[in-house]
Amino acid sequence: MMETKSRKVILVGTICYTTFILFFMFFAFNRIEGATSVESYTFMLVPEGVPLLFPKLTFMWLFSFGNIAAFIPFGILIPLLYRVRFGKFISLFVLTILVLETLQALTYLGSFDVDDVISNTIGAAIGYVAYRVGFSSNISYKKLMASGLTIVVLLFGVMVVSEIIKKREGPIHSLTDMKEMTGATPVTENLPSFTVAGERIEPKMNVYSSEGESTKTYNYILGNKEDVWLYFYFGIPDNGDFKGAVKIIVDGQEIAQLNEQSYQGAEALRELPFNEVNEITIIVSGNAKLWDVGIRGMQHWWE
């Protein structure tokens, strides 16, 4: 049984540390000033990222690391004060964090972020494992060293898992690799070269044009792909009439219209990001051309 004096010291330390954490959750980073400009509550209920990647010298990495590391002591201190099984401890911890995150959102002193709940809980769980290794009984120097090593190993394990499940930008694929539903087929072989504003253009993947007709429509079904970028070049060749336009329609909504008035000369690579895409339609008219049209998505390392 823990001595009464030691227990009081740990209790005081726990209260002080809890106060410190609550200060950062509700008052640090100019939260009070920011609360006056917020007009609605913010609840982010869908996880958007992984808790912690390999170290990077950025504020965001330090913030992510702090979201885990700052809650490791609770996994040690609380069991030292009250003997509790892991299941009960982690359940009460999650409930407490949910309440605090909700208060942050309702008081405009922060937002409810499920990613923070996950990170904080991982920290508390790491602390509890460290407690079981070095603090649960017969505390010794070797056990304390083993406890510290356990924390380091588990943090590294979190980074490894996070790196594995993190989605990254995949390579750019030609839009013609997608399933084509209806419409014309762009040129993909023996690609013609042409000149735009005196610059020689040598397409690499495809060329979209009206091919002498008034307009031509190209249509693709992507199958509700998420986190997608559309890449392309646009221009009007020097030979022939300097008239033409391209419309890009995504899921029935026109998101880009390019013509001789809005764009002059050969354009640099352009990109359009989308949270989710099912259907892409490209309408080319006049002498306009779209080339090297590609698409890039987010994918895991094994995909």
C-alpha positions, 0 to 999 in steps of 0.5 A, a space after each residue: 500500500 502506498 505511504 500516505 505522504 507519497 500519496 499526498 505528493 502524487 495527488 498534489 502533482 496530479 492536480 497541478 499537472 491537470 491544471 496545467 493541461 486544462 490551461 493549455 486546452 482552454 486558454 493557451 494560443 490566444 483562445 480567449 481572443 479567438 472565441 469572440 470571432 467565432 460564430 458557430 460551434 465546431 465539431 469534427 467527428 470524422 478522423 482526418 489523419 493519423 495521430 503521429 508520423 515520423 519526426 519533422 521539424 515543424 510546429 504541426 508535428 510538435 503539436 501532434 506529438 504533444 497531443 500524445 505525450 502530454 497525456 502519458 503522465 495520466 496513465 501513470 499518476 491515476 493508477 498510482 492514486 487509485 488501483 484500476 484495471 485498464 478497461 475501466 481506466 481507459 473508459 473513464 479517460 475517454 469519457 473525460 476527454 469527450 466532455 472536455 472536447 465538447 466544452 471547448 467547442 461550446 465555449 468557442 475556446 477550441 473545437 471538438 476534434 475526434 483526432 485529438 480524442 484518439 491522440 490523447 487516449 493513445 497517450 494515456 494508454 502508453 502511460 498505463 502500460 509504462 505504469 504496469 512495467 515500472 510502477 505497479 509494484 516494487 519500484 526499482 531503478 531497473 523497472 523505471 528504466 524499463 518503463 521509460 524504454 517502454 514509452 519510447 518503444 510504444 511512441 515509435 510503434 505509434 509512428 510506424 503504424 501511422 506511417 503505414 496507414 497514412 495515405 499519400 499522393 499517388 502518381 498522375 495517371 492519364 484520365 483515359 485510364 479511367 472507365 469511359 462511359 460515353 462520348 468521344 475518345 481523345 488521341 492517345 497514340 502518335 500524339 501530334 505536336 503543335 505550337 502555342 504562342 510560339 512554344 512547341 508543345 509535345 504532349 506525353 499522354 493524351 490530346 483532347 480537341 474538337 477534331 474539326 467539329 463544333 464541339 466534342 464531349 468526353 465523359 468518364 466515370 471514376 466511381 466516387 473517388 475521394 481526395 482527387 486532383 485533376 491535372 491538365 494543360 490548356 491552349 489554342 494552337 497558333 495555326 487556325 482561328 484563335 477561337 475555342 473553349 474548354 468546359 470541365 464539368 464534375 458531377 453535373 457542376 461546371 467548375 472551369 471554363 477556359 477560352 481565348 479571352 481568359 487564357 492567353 498563350 501556353 499555360 502551365 500545368 494546372 490542377 483542380 482538387 476535389 473531395 469526391 468525384 464520380 463523373 468528369 465531363 470535358 467539352 471542347 469546342 473550336 480550335 482549343 486543345 487540352 492535353 496531358 490530362 491526368 488524375 491523381 488520388 491519395 493511396 496507401 503505400 501498398 496500393 
